Amino acid sequence: MAASRLNLDRFPRHYIELPHYQKGRPVDSEGTLEISLSVRLEVTSMAKLPDIIPITDLRQDAAAALKHLKLSRQPVVITQRGRAAAVLLSMEAYERSEHERQLLHLLARGEQEITAGRGFELDEVLAEADALLAGGPK
């Protein structure tokens, strides 16, 4: 909470009735009223709404839709009869998404192998990696 001093002489008298503000508030001889101001700022993040293009607009100007897609770098939802029918992605977004999906698949498979007792010891894997990096077999 921050305290501030407000000089009431700067304001026209018809805006501020000094006796009204003196009740319960310290006012010095210069007509300055001391007030405290407490500000509560609440920030909420809202999810970004996806860009939506009706299929008729896509048919009429596909080049503009592709340009928008490339510039925004966000997926575009294509609607048909007011309902989501497809999602249009830039090539970069598709490749990134595919790469992430493949990594998650490999991690899940690794977890399954560990649970089943299959797999390799870390020391063996590191020794093989060192040998491969050195240019020779294990």
Backbone as a chain_set.jsonl record, in Angstrom:
{"seq": "MAASRLNLDRFPRHYIELPHYQKGRPVDSEGTLEISLSVRLEVTSMAKLPDIIPITDLRQDAAAALKHLKLSRQPVVITQRGRAAAVLLSMEAYERSEHERQLLHLLARGEQEITAGRGFELDEVLAEADALLAGGPK", "coords": {"N": [[0.853, -1.162, 0.0], [0.677, 2.133, -0.919], [1.364, 5.443, 0.121], [0.237, 8.695, -0.67], [0.412, 12.188, -1.422], [-2.03, 14.6, -1.957], [-2.558, 17.625, -3.342], [-5.057, 19.747, -2.721], [-5.486, 22.318, -3.574], [-4.943, 22.532, -6.225], [-7.177, 21.84, -7.597], [-10.324, 22.968, -8.853], [-12.691, 24.572, -6.696], [-15.366, 23.783, -7.014], [-15.211, 21.174, -7.756], [-14.17, 19.815, -5.6], [-15.154, 19.523, -2.339], [-13.767, 20.691, 0.343], [-14.314, 20.54, 3.223], [-15.895, 18.247, 3.284], [-14.097, 16.211, 2.657], [-12.436, 16.347, 4.803], [-13.331, 14.921, 6.952], [-12.327, 12.57, 9.132], [-9.906, 12.368, 7.839], [-6.504, 13.263, 7.618], [-5.644, 16.625, 7.185], [-3.46, 19.12, 6.216], [-2.284, 22.48, 7.024], [-1.962, 23.698, 4.591], [-3.954, 22.847, 3.017], [-3.708, 20.324, 2.027], [-4.611, 17.069, 1.458], [-4.148, 13.942, 2.869], [-4.1, 10.824, 1.472], [-4.621, 7.298, 1.177], [-4.001, 4.771, -1.154], [-5.044, 1.774, -2.376], [-4.342, -0.593, -4.707], [-5.495, -3.273, -6.537], [-4.399, -5.521, -8.757], [-5.388, -7.792, -11.042], [-4.416, -10.293, -13.106], [-5.445, -12.188, -15.723], [-4.928, -14.886, -17.833], [-5.97, -15.47, -21.045], [-6.856, -18.057, -23.195], [-5.658, -18.14, -26.485], [-7.811, -17.589, -29.115], [-8.468, -19.748, -31.825], [-7.66, -19.096, -35.276], [-10.225, -18.851, -37.623], [-11.585, -20.004, -40.635], [-14.109, -19.996, -42.963], [-15.034, -22.609, -45.233], [-15.905, -21.73, -47.71], [-14.705, -19.212, -47.97], [-12.07, -20.041, -48.069], [-12.055, -21.451, -50.474], [-12.536, -19.349, -52.253], [-10.329, -17.622, -51.939], [-7.669, -18.967, -51.618], [-4.939, -18.427, -51.677], [-4.628, -16.109, -50.121], [-5.413, -17.123, -47.652], [-3.364, -18.985, -47.191], [-1.201, -17.234, -47.065], [-1.858, -15.768, -44.772], [-1.737, -17.854, -42.928], [0.995, -18.502, -43.002], [2.131, -16.112, -42.051], [0.975, -15.777, -39.493], [1.683, -18.077, -38.16], [0.126, -19.879, -36.796], [-2.256, -22.506, -36.311], [-5.071, -22.899, -38.514], [-8.501, -23.128, -38.329], [-10.777, -24.742, -40.337], [-14.028, -24.275, -41.311], [-17.152, -25.882, -42.011], [-20.385, -25.461, -42.896], [-20.682, -24.107, -40.49], [-19.389, -25.646, -38.578], [-16.406, -27.057, -37.181], [-14.24, -28.505, -39.483], [-11.743, -29.171, -40.444], [-8.176, -28.757, -39.891], [-5.76, -26.456, -40.76], [-2.346, -26.375, -41.242], [0.882, -24.772, -41.183], [3.774, -25.809, -43.048], [6.081, -25.896, -41.479], [4.999, -25.931, -38.864], [3.616, -28.353, -38.972], [5.741, -30.201, -39.364], [7.192, -29.773, -36.984], [5.292, -30.559, -35.088], [4.956, -33.243, -35.814], [7.515, -34.237, -35.316], [7.667, -33.873, -32.516], [5.591, -35.619, -31.776], [6.666, -38.086, -32.583], [8.898, -38.24, -30.877], [7.597, -38.375, -28.379], [6.315, -40.82, -28.725], [8.527, -42.572, -28.863], [9.569, -42.196, -26.277], [7.435, -43.208, -24.733], [7.461, -45.868, -25.594], [9.976, -46.607, -24.641], [9.53, -46.375, -21.876], [7.695, -48.46, -21.568], [9.332, -50.657, -22.217], [11.195, -50.543, -20.123], [9.526, -51.043, -17.95], [8.808, -53.663, -18.575], [11.163, -54.914, -18.177], [12.973, -55.129, -20.197], [15.588, -53.871, -22.32], [18.559, -51.817, -22.068], [21.491, -51.446, -20.056], [22.573, -48.356, -18.658], [25.341, -47.836, -18.635], [26.267, -49.552, -20.657], [25.03, -48.426, -22.927], [26.173, -45.866, -22.963], [28.876, -46.558, -23.334], [28.758, -47.728, -25.861], [27.898, -45.514, -27.334], [30.109, -43.81, -27.002], [32.012, -45.314, -28.37], [30.966, -45.282, -30.975], [31.083, -42.548, -31.508], [33.815, -42.219, -31.464], [34.488, -43.471, -33.735], [34.828, -46.193, -34.097], [33.864, -49.701, -33.792], [32.07, -51.277, -31.073]], "CA": [[0.0, 0.0, 0.0], [1.499, 3.323, -1.029], [0.719, 6.684, 0.549], [0.529, 9.788, -1.576], [-0.154, 13.455, -0.979], [-2.805, 15.242, -2.997], [-2.765, 19.036, -3.032], [-6.41, 20.079, -3.153], [-5.513, 23.661, -4.154], [-4.815, 22.422, -7.683], [-8.484, 21.534, -8.168], [-11.341, 24.006, -8.612], [-13.493, 24.298, -5.498], [-16.643, 23.124, -7.309], [-14.952, 19.738, -7.878], [-13.83, 19.228, -4.3], [-15.62, 20.189, -1.136], [-12.726, 20.377, 1.318], [-14.827, 20.044, 4.512], [-16.39, 16.88, 3.106], [-12.964, 15.305, 2.664], [-11.692, 16.448, 6.057], [-13.873, 13.994, 7.937], [-11.54, 11.372, 9.369], [-8.684, 12.369, 7.041], [-5.597, 14.34, 8.026], [-5.432, 17.71, 6.229], [-2.551, 20.086, 6.822], [-2.688, 23.885, 6.903], [-1.887, 24.111, 3.194], [-5.097, 22.296, 2.298], [-3.316, 19.067, 1.402], [-5.282, 15.911, 2.037], [-3.354, 12.725, 2.749], [-4.947, 9.668, 1.197], [-3.952, 6.04, 0.869], [-4.636, 4.116, -2.279], [-4.696, 0.376, -2.516], [-4.741, -1.049, -6.029], [-5.35, -4.704, -6.729], [-4.366, -5.813, -10.174], [-5.511, -9.221, -11.27], [-4.176, -10.591, -14.503], [-5.846, -13.532, -16.113], [-4.544, -15.155, -19.21], [-7.012, -16.134, -21.819], [-6.325, -18.848, -24.296], [-5.83, -17.486, -27.779], [-8.794, -18.25, -29.945], [-7.876, -20.107, -33.116], [-8.159, -18.426, -36.474], [-11.253, -19.678, -38.256], [-11.906, -19.614, -42.006], [-15.124, -20.852, -43.585], [-14.514, -23.28, -46.432], [-16.208, -20.912, -48.894], [-13.65, -18.202, -48.069], [-10.858, -20.735, -48.486], [-12.195, -21.721, -51.909], [-12.473, -18.104, -53.021], [-9.01, -16.983, -51.889], [-6.752, -19.882, -50.933], [-3.621, -17.79, -51.566], [-4.663, -15.215, -48.959], [-5.459, -17.971, -46.459], [-2.012, -19.523, -46.997], [-0.344, -16.12, -46.642], [-2.207, -15.525, -43.37], [-1.233, -18.998, -42.17], [2.444, -18.374, -42.916], [2.465, -14.959, -41.223], [0.516, -15.948, -38.11], [2.325, -19.274, -37.599], [-0.862, -20.543, -35.957], [-3.176, -23.326, -37.103], [-6.327, -22.276, -38.933], [-9.617, -24.077, -38.341], [-11.649, -24.574, -41.499], [-15.381, -24.687, -40.947], [-18.101, -26.223, -43.063], [-21.724, -25.342, -42.304], [-20.561, -23.592, -39.131], [-18.72, -26.583, -37.672], [-15.009, -27.33, -37.509], [-14.131, -29.648, -40.381], [-10.332, -29.513, -40.646], [-7.194, -27.799, -39.388], [-4.721, -26.167, -41.735], [-1.082, -26.046, -40.582], [2.02, -24.48, -42.045], [4.667, -26.972, -43.143], [6.966, -25.879, -40.303], [4.223, -26.373, -37.694], [3.347, -29.776, -39.142], [6.984, -30.949, -39.118], [7.489, -29.673, -35.552], [4.312, -31.391, -34.4], [5.274, -34.64, -36.134], [8.751, -34.553, -34.586], [7.297, -34.0, -31.103], [4.8, -36.836, -31.628], [7.579, -39.226, -32.677], [9.671, -38.287, -29.633], [6.719, -38.882, -27.318], [6.11, -42.251, -28.99], [9.751, -43.265, -28.44], [9.638, -42.169, -24.812], [6.429, -44.144, -24.216], [7.95, -47.221, -25.851], [11.065, -46.828, -23.691], [8.92, -46.621, -20.562], [7.128, -49.811, -21.598], [10.444, -51.608, -22.178], [11.75, -50.526, -18.764], [8.548, -51.727, -17.102], [8.839, -55.087, -18.907], [12.478, -55.471, -17.858], [13.819, -55.18, -21.389], [16.358, -52.659, -22.511], [19.999, -51.88, -21.871], [22.04, -50.689, -18.939], [23.076, -47.053, -19.059], [26.789, -47.931, -18.902], [26.431, -50.168, -21.979], [24.606, -47.458, -23.936], [27.181, -44.816, -23.018], [30.094, -47.125, -23.92], [28.518, -47.877, -27.293], [27.861, -44.168, -27.916], [31.494, -43.342, -27.053], [32.693, -46.047, -29.438], [30.455, -44.762, -32.245], [31.62, -41.204, -31.705], [35.243, -42.346, -31.71], [34.645, -43.983, -35.096], [35.057, -47.625, -34.131], [32.79, -50.529, -33.207], [32.12, -51.522, -29.628]], "C": [[0.899, 1.225, 0.0], [0.694, 4.542, -0.59], [1.148, 7.783, -0.398], [-0.113, 11.047, -1.025], [-0.815, 14.122, -2.174], [-3.045, 16.682, -2.58], [-4.104, 19.445, -3.61], [-6.502, 21.466, -3.764], [-5.421, 23.617, -5.67], [-6.163, 22.213, -8.358], [-9.452, 22.677, -7.903], [-12.235, 23.597, -7.453], [-14.806, 23.585, -5.823], [-16.449, 21.616, -7.55], [-14.745, 19.088, -6.523], [-14.367, 20.107, -3.186], [-14.662, 19.798, -0.029], [-13.287, 19.903, 2.654], [-15.342, 18.605, 4.414], [-15.237, 15.875, 3.216], [-12.168, 15.36, 3.956], [-12.166, 15.439, 7.086], [-13.014, 12.745, 8.024], [-10.245, 11.304, 8.574], [-7.792, 13.52, 7.511], [-5.395, 15.348, 6.896], [-4.519, 18.714, 6.906], [-3.025, 21.509, 6.529], [-2.655, 24.386, 5.467], [-3.071, 23.573, 2.377], [-4.77, 20.999, 1.583], [-3.931, 17.912, 2.171], [-4.417, 14.684, 1.82], [-4.305, 11.556, 2.551], [-4.065, 8.454, 0.954], [-4.745, 5.358, -0.23], [-4.133, 2.69, -2.361], [-5.241, -0.104, -3.85], [-4.485, -2.538, -6.133], [-5.459, -4.972, -8.22], [-4.39, -7.322, -10.35], [-5.384, -9.48, -12.76], [-4.588, -12.027, -14.762], [-5.439, -13.725, -17.556], [-5.673, -15.914, -19.888], [-6.346, -16.904, -22.944], [-6.615, -18.112, -25.603], [-6.831, -18.285, -28.593], [-8.164, -18.585, -31.289], [-8.462, -19.266, -34.238], [-9.106, -19.385, -37.171], [-11.546, -19.12, -39.645], [-12.993, -20.557, -42.519], [-14.579, -21.432, -44.892], [-14.808, -22.476, -47.696], [-15.162, -19.818, -49.078], [-12.344, -18.827, -48.529], [-10.892, -21.031, -49.981], [-11.995, -20.46, -52.747], [-11.078, -17.497, -53.056], [-8.04, -17.827, -51.072], [-5.383, -19.241, -50.73], [-3.563, -16.866, -50.355], [-4.68, -16.017, -47.662], [-4.08, -18.549, -46.161], [-1.049, -18.442, -46.532], [-0.584, -15.802, -45.164], [-1.64, -16.624, -42.471], [0.278, -18.879, -41.953], [2.847, -17.237, -41.99], [2.106, -15.172, -39.755], [1.209, -17.098, -37.394], [1.426, -20.014, -36.61], [-1.757, -21.399, -36.843], [-4.459, -22.558, -37.416], [-7.384, -23.371, -38.991], [-10.496, -23.737, -39.528], [-13.021, -25.112, -41.123], [-16.209, -24.976, -42.191], [-19.473, -26.286, -42.406], [-21.65, -24.963, -40.823], [-19.871, -24.501, -38.138], [-17.296, -26.831, -38.133], [-14.93, -28.603, -38.343], [-12.687, -30.103, -40.545], [-9.46, -28.439, -40.019], [-6.097, -27.676, -40.426], [-3.478, -25.703, -40.979], [-0.044, -25.637, -41.611], [2.917, -25.714, -42.051], [5.585, -27.044, -41.931], [6.239, -26.389, -39.067], [3.928, -27.864, -37.773], [4.593, -30.601, -38.823], [7.357, -30.927, -37.636], [6.564, -30.586, -34.749], [4.605, -32.875, -34.604], [6.519, -35.093, -35.378], [8.455, -34.766, -33.099], [6.505, -35.277, -30.858], [5.681, -38.077, -31.658], [8.431, -39.365, -31.416], [8.836, -38.843, -28.481], [6.452, -40.374, -27.488], [7.328, -43.055, -28.54], [9.892, -43.301, -26.925], [8.641, -43.145, -24.19], [6.881, -45.585, -24.42], [9.096, -47.565, -24.897], [10.552, -47.118, -22.288], [8.333, -48.027, -20.489], [8.226, -50.864, -21.516], [11.062, -51.681, -20.782], [10.828, -51.276, -17.825], [8.589, -53.231, -17.326], [10.198, -55.723, -18.6], [13.382, -55.634, -19.058], [14.623, -53.887, -21.46], [17.825, -52.888, -22.197], [20.387, -51.065, -20.647], [22.63, -49.39, -19.461], [24.562, -47.103, -19.403], [27.059, -48.535, -20.276], [26.108, -49.173, -23.091], [25.661, -46.37, -24.09], [28.479, -45.32, -23.65], [29.931, -47.281, -25.427], [28.496, -46.516, -27.985], [29.277, -43.608, -28.03], [32.249, -44.015, -28.188], [32.248, -45.539, -30.806], [31.013, -43.358, -32.538], [33.118, -41.228, -32.001], [35.522, -42.925, -33.095], [34.886, -45.466, -35.175], [33.898, -48.389, -33.534], [33.034, -50.733, -31.721], [33.221, -52.443, -29.223]], "O": [[1.793, 1.336, 0.839], [-0.494, 4.66, -0.887], [2.284, 7.802, -0.871], [-1.069, 10.979, -0.253], [-0.239, 14.2, -3.259], [-3.68, 16.926, -1.554], [-4.28, 19.488, -4.828], [-7.499, 21.776, -4.416], [-5.791, 24.586, -6.334], [-6.279, 22.39, -9.571], [-9.404, 23.291, -6.837], [-12.503, 22.413, -7.254], [-15.316, 22.845, -4.982], [-17.424, 20.864, -7.546], [-15.111, 17.93, -6.326], [-14.06, 21.296, -3.114], [-14.737, 18.682, 0.487], [-12.773, 18.923, 3.193], [-15.229, 17.838, 5.37], [-15.397, 14.808, 3.807], [-11.309, 14.509, 4.187], [-11.426, 15.139, 8.023], [-12.979, 11.948, 7.086], [-9.548, 10.29, 8.623], [-8.278, 14.621, 7.77], [-5.022, 14.974, 5.784], [-4.769, 19.118, 8.041], [-4.043, 21.71, 5.867], [-3.268, 25.409, 5.162], [-3.162, 23.825, 1.176], [-5.463, 20.61, 0.643], [-3.78, 17.805, 3.388], [-3.995, 14.416, 0.694], [-5.204, 11.327, 3.361], [-2.902, 8.581, 0.571], [-5.976, 5.363, -0.239], [-2.928, 2.445, -2.408], [-6.444, -0.035, -4.102], [-3.384, -3.008, -5.848], [-6.476, -4.686, -8.852], [-3.511, -8.033, -9.862], [-6.149, -8.95, -13.566], [-4.128, -12.955, -14.096], [-5.591, -12.832, -18.389], [-6.234, -16.868, -19.348], [-5.387, -16.436, -23.558], [-7.689, -17.539, -25.786], [-6.709, -19.501, -28.739], [-7.404, -17.784, -31.833], [-9.595, -18.792, -34.164], [-8.826, -20.578, -37.294], [-11.731, -17.915, -39.813], [-12.817, -21.775, -42.509], [-13.761, -20.806, -45.565], [-14.039, -22.536, -48.655], [-14.769, -19.522, -50.206], [-11.594, -18.218, -49.291], [-9.885, -20.882, -50.674], [-11.371, -20.495, -53.808], [-10.674, -16.923, -54.067], [-7.642, -17.445, -49.972], [-4.734, -19.487, -49.714], [-2.561, -16.842, -49.64], [-4.037, -15.634, -46.684], [-3.669, -18.599, -45.002], [-0.18, -18.698, -45.699], [0.36, -15.594, -44.402], [-1.127, -16.349, -41.387], [0.776, -19.125, -40.855], [3.801, -17.373, -41.224], [2.867, -14.781, -38.871], [1.314, -17.099, -36.168], [1.91, -20.689, -35.702], [-1.993, -21.055, -38.001], [-4.868, -21.675, -36.662], [-7.186, -24.409, -39.623], [-10.908, -22.591, -39.704], [-13.159, -26.251, -40.676], [-15.998, -24.403, -43.26], [-19.695, -27.064, -41.479], [-22.445, -25.432, -40.009], [-19.774, -24.158, -36.96], [-17.011, -26.817, -39.33], [-15.475, -29.642, -37.97], [-12.431, -31.288, -40.762], [-9.933, -27.36, -39.662], [-5.57, -28.678, -40.91], [-3.536, -24.767, -40.181], [-0.075, -26.086, -42.757], [2.825, -26.561, -41.163], [5.842, -28.129, -41.411], [6.788, -27.185, -38.305], [3.984, -28.565, -36.762], [4.513, -31.589, -38.094], [7.789, -31.943, -37.09], [7.006, -31.294, -33.845], [4.509, -33.666, -33.666], [6.564, -36.208, -34.86], [8.937, -35.726, -32.497], [6.715, -35.951, -29.849], [5.487, -39.005, -30.873], [8.66, -40.477, -30.939], [9.307, -39.675, -27.705], [6.373, -41.108, -26.503], [7.183, -44.101, -27.907], [10.289, -44.318, -26.357], [8.97, -43.834, -23.224], [6.711, -46.425, -23.537], [9.176, -48.69, -24.403], [11.07, -47.995, -21.596], [8.458, -48.705, -19.469], [8.067, -51.864, -20.816], [11.412, -52.765, -20.314], [11.288, -52.059, -16.994], [8.425, -54.001, -16.379], [10.364, -56.934, -18.748], [14.457, -56.222, -18.945], [14.35, -52.931, -20.734], [18.273, -54.028, -22.076], [19.697, -50.122, -20.26], [23.131, -49.337, -20.584], [24.992, -46.472, -20.369], [27.965, -48.095, -20.983], [26.832, -49.09, -24.082], [26.008, -45.991, -25.209], [29.115, -44.597, -24.416], [30.859, -46.998, -26.185], [29.012, -46.375, -29.094], [29.617, -42.996, -29.042], [33.031, -43.372, -28.888], [33.075, -45.383, -31.704], [31.365, -43.039, -33.674], [33.628, -40.358, -32.707], [36.655, -42.876, -33.575], [35.137, -45.968, -36.27], [33.047, -47.815, -32.855], [34.094, -50.391, -31.197], [33.377, -52.736, -28.038]]}, "num_chains": 1, "name": "protein.A"}
